């Protein structure tokens, strides 16, 4: 049973805190990827613990993005902002390696999802539940299928030669986003907080600036690893 809500007027710190934890999980996952791919450490991020650690970070991010969209009047503007950064990352990674770049990563996904959020958030609870189920079923269908079209990858339909440096298609991941909207509509109608204890400021700061941290963390990681491994 949830505790009685505490009404606050500013940002909900528990959401920033959870987002900050997800950021830390993401940074750790990308550290593992860099150590494996660039320095040949004996680490496996394509399966096992590290794979699921990375997916947990993404699930929390996507869920919180859906929930937060019910609290914001600027979801569309925020979605456009994120999608512009996504296109920029696609361009940068394509310039670096045209054979293996970000085609539809998590920023593409979040940008598109936020653009749709005002419409989706207006749906009744039963339709949100149905949309969640359909999204997960579609995810099962598309991951078991291939297509000849090279343009359907945002939906999860891939050609047999498809590659992407980061890949979060709409199905099944949109279901997680809709669950976030559902929870927001059910429990955060009045922007109420359910946490009355102080939360670590560093982690809430990371969550409050999650996009900036996402954009700069990888260059910082690469620079630190280079200095540590420089002979």
C-alpha positions as CSV (number, residue, x, y, z in Angstrom):
1,X,0.0,0.0,0.0
2,X,1.4,3.4,-0.9
3,X,1.9,6.0,1.8
4,X,-0.2,9.1,1.9
5,X,1.0,11.5,-0.8
6,X,2.8,14.7,0.1
7,X,1.9,17.5,-2.2
8,X,4.8,19.5,-3.6
9,X,5.0,22.3,-6.2
10,X,8.4,21.7,-7.6
11,X,10.0,18.7,-9.3
12,X,9.3,15.3,-7.8
13,X,12.6,14.3,-6.3
14,X,11.9,10.6,-6.3
15,X,11.6,10.6,-10.1
16,X,14.9,12.5,-10.4
17,X,16.4,10.1,-8.0
18,X,15.2,7.1,-9.9
19,X,16.4,8.7,-13.2
20,X,19.8,9.4,-11.5
21,X,20.1,5.7,-10.5
22,X,19.3,4.7,-14.1
23,X,22.0,7.1,-15.3
24,X,24.6,5.4,-13.1
25,X,23.6,2.0,-14.4
26,X,23.9,3.3,-17.9
27,X,27.4,4.7,-17.3
28,X,28.5,1.4,-15.7
29,X,27.1,-0.5,-18.7
30,X,28.9,1.7,-21.2
31,X,32.1,1.4,-19.2
32,X,31.8,-2.4,-19.6
33,X,31.2,-2.0,-23.3
34,X,34.2,0.2,-23.7
35,X,36.5,-2.1,-21.7
36,X,35.4,-5.1,-23.8
37,X,35.4,-3.5,-27.3
38,X,38.4,-1.1,-27.0
39,X,40.7,-2.9,-24.5
40,X,39.7,-6.5,-24.9
41,X,38.7,-7.1,-21.3
42,X,37.1,-10.5,-20.7
43,X,33.6,-9.1,-20.2
44,X,30.3,-10.2,-21.8
45,X,27.7,-7.5,-22.3
46,X,25.7,-9.4,-25.0
47,X,24.3,-11.8,-22.4
48,X,24.2,-12.6,-18.7
49,X,24.5,-10.0,-15.9
50,X,25.9,-7.1,-17.8
51,X,23.3,-7.4,-20.6
52,X,20.4,-7.3,-18.2
53,X,22.1,-4.5,-16.2
54,X,22.1,-2.4,-19.3
55,X,18.5,-3.3,-20.2
56,X,17.4,-2.4,-16.6
57,X,18.8,1.1,-17.1
58,X,16.8,1.5,-20.4
59,X,13.6,0.1,-18.9
60,X,13.8,2.6,-16.0
61,X,14.5,5.5,-18.3
62,X,11.7,4.7,-20.7
63,X,9.2,4.1,-17.8
64,X,10.1,7.4,-16.1
65,X,9.9,9.2,-19.4
66,X,6.3,8.0,-19.9
67,X,5.4,8.9,-16.3
68,X,7.0,12.3,-16.5
69,X,5.2,13.1,-19.7
70,X,1.9,13.1,-17.7
71,X,3.4,15.8,-15.4
72,X,4.7,18.1,-18.2
73,X,3.0,20.6,-20.5
74,X,6.0,20.6,-22.7
75,X,6.3,17.0,-23.7
76,X,6.1,17.7,-27.5
77,X,8.8,20.4,-27.3
78,X,11.0,18.1,-25.1
79,X,10.4,15.3,-27.6
80,X,11.6,17.5,-30.5
81,X,14.6,18.6,-28.5
82,X,15.6,15.0,-27.8
83,X,15.0,13.9,-31.4
84,X,17.3,16.6,-32.7
85,X,20.0,15.3,-30.5
86,X,19.3,11.8,-31.7
87,X,19.7,12.9,-35.3
88,X,23.0,14.6,-34.4
89,X,24.3,11.4,-32.7
90,X,23.3,9.5,-35.8
91,X,25.3,11.9,-38.0
92,X,28.3,11.8,-35.7
93,X,28.4,8.0,-35.4
94,X,27.8,7.6,-39.2
95,X,30.7,9.9,-39.9
96,X,32.9,7.8,-37.6
97,X,31.8,4.4,-39.0
98,X,29.2,4.3,-41.9
99,X,28.9,0.6,-41.5
100,X,28.0,0.6,-37.8
101,X,26.2,3.7,-36.4
102,X,23.2,4.7,-34.4
103,X,20.1,4.3,-36.6
104,X,17.3,4.3,-34.0
105,X,18.7,4.5,-30.5
106,X,17.1,5.3,-27.2
107,X,17.1,9.0,-27.9
108,X,15.2,8.4,-31.2
109,X,12.8,6.3,-29.3
110,X,12.2,8.7,-26.5
111,X,11.8,11.6,-28.9
112,X,9.1,9.9,-30.9
113,X,7.4,8.6,-27.8
114,X,7.2,12.0,-26.2
115,X,5.8,13.5,-29.4
116,X,2.9,11.0,-29.1
117,X,2.5,11.4,-25.4
118,X,-0.3,14.1,-25.3
119,X,-2.5,11.9,-27.5
120,X,-1.7,8.7,-25.6
121,X,-2.1,10.3,-22.2
122,X,-5.6,11.4,-23.1
123,X,-6.7,7.7,-23.4
124,X,-8.7,6.0,-20.7
125,X,-7.0,3.4,-18.5
126,X,-8.5,0.4,-20.3
127,X,-7.1,1.6,-23.7
128,X,-3.7,2.2,-22.2
129,X,-3.7,-1.4,-20.9
130,X,-4.7,-2.6,-24.3
131,X,-2.0,-0.6,-26.0
132,X,0.6,-1.9,-23.6
133,X,-0.4,-5.5,-24.4
134,X,-0.5,-4.9,-28.1
135,X,3.0,-3.3,-28.0
136,X,4.5,-6.3,-26.2
137,X,2.8,-8.7,-28.6
138,X,4.0,-6.7,-31.6
139,X,7.5,-6.9,-30.1
140,X,7.3,-10.7,-30.1
141,X,6.1,-10.7,-33.7
142,X,8.7,-8.3,-35.1
143,X,11.7,-9.8,-33.3
144,X,10.8,-13.2,-34.8
145,X,10.5,-11.7,-38.3
146,X,12.6,-10.2,-41.0
147,X,11.6,-7.8,-43.8
148,X,13.0,-6.9,-47.2
149,X,12.3,-3.2,-46.6
150,X,15.2,-1.2,-45.1
151,X,12.9,1.5,-43.8
152,X,10.8,-0.4,-41.1
153,X,13.5,-0.7,-38.5
154,X,12.0,2.0,-36.2
155,X,9.1,-0.4,-35.7
156,X,11.4,-3.3,-34.9
157,X,11.3,-5.0,-38.3
158,X,14.8,-5.6,-39.5
159,X,16.5,-6.8,-42.7
160,X,18.9,-9.7,-42.2
161,X,21.8,-7.4,-42.6
162,X,20.6,-4.7,-40.3
163,X,23.0,-3.2,-37.7
164,X,22.8,-0.3,-35.3
165,X,25.2,0.8,-32.6
166,X,22.2,1.5,-30.3
167,X,18.7,0.1,-31.0
168,X,15.4,0.7,-29.2
169,X,12.6,0.2,-31.7
170,X,9.0,1.2,-30.9
171,X,8.0,-2.4,-30.4
172,X,8.2,-3.8,-27.8
173,X,9.7,-0.7,-25.9
174,X,6.6,1.5,-26.4
175,X,4.8,-0.7,-24.0
176,X,7.1,0.3,-21.2
177,X,6.5,4.0,-22.1
178,X,2.8,3.5,-21.9
179,X,3.1,1.8,-18.5
180,X,4.8,4.9,-17.3
181,X,1.9,7.0,-18.6
182,X,-0.5,4.7,-16.9
183,X,1.2,5.0,-13.5
184,X,1.4,8.7,-13.9
185,X,-2.3,9.0,-14.5
186,X,-3.2,6.7,-11.6
187,X,-0.8,7.9,-8.9
188,X,0.5,11.4,-9.9
189,X,-2.5,13.3,-11.0
190,X,-1.8,16.1,-8.5
191,X,2.0,16.0,-8.8
192,X,2.1,14.4,-5.4
193,X,5.3,12.9,-3.9
194,X,5.3,9.6,-2.0
195,X,8.7,10.2,-0.4
196,X,9.2,12.3,2.7
197,X,12.8,11.6,3.4
198,X,15.8,13.6,1.9
199,X,17.3,11.9,-1.1
200,X,21.0,12.1,-2.1
201,X,21.5,15.4,-3.9
202,X,24.2,14.0,-6.2
203,X,21.9,11.3,-7.6
204,X,18.9,13.6,-8.0
205,X,21.2,16.2,-9.7
206,X,22.2,13.5,-12.2
207,X,18.5,12.6,-12.8
208,X,17.6,16.3,-13.2
209,X,20.3,16.7,-15.9
210,X,20.0,13.2,-17.5
211,X,20.1,14.3,-21.1
212,X,23.3,16.4,-20.6
213,X,24.9,13.5,-18.7
214,X,23.9,11.1,-21.4
215,X,25.5,13.2,-24.1
216,X,28.8,13.9,-22.4
217,X,29.4,10.7,-20.4
218,X,30.9,8.6,-23.2
219,X,33.6,11.1,-24.3
220,X,34.6,11.5,-20.6
221,X,34.7,7.7,-20.2
222,X,36.8,7.3,-23.4
223,X,39.2,10.0,-22.2
224,X,39.7,8.5,-18.8
225,X,40.2,5.0,-20.1
226,X,42.7,6.3,-22.7
227,X,44.7,8.0,-19.9
228,X,44.6,4.9,-17.7
229,X,45.7,2.5,-20.5
230,X,48.2,4.8,-22.0
231,X,51.7,3.3,-21.8
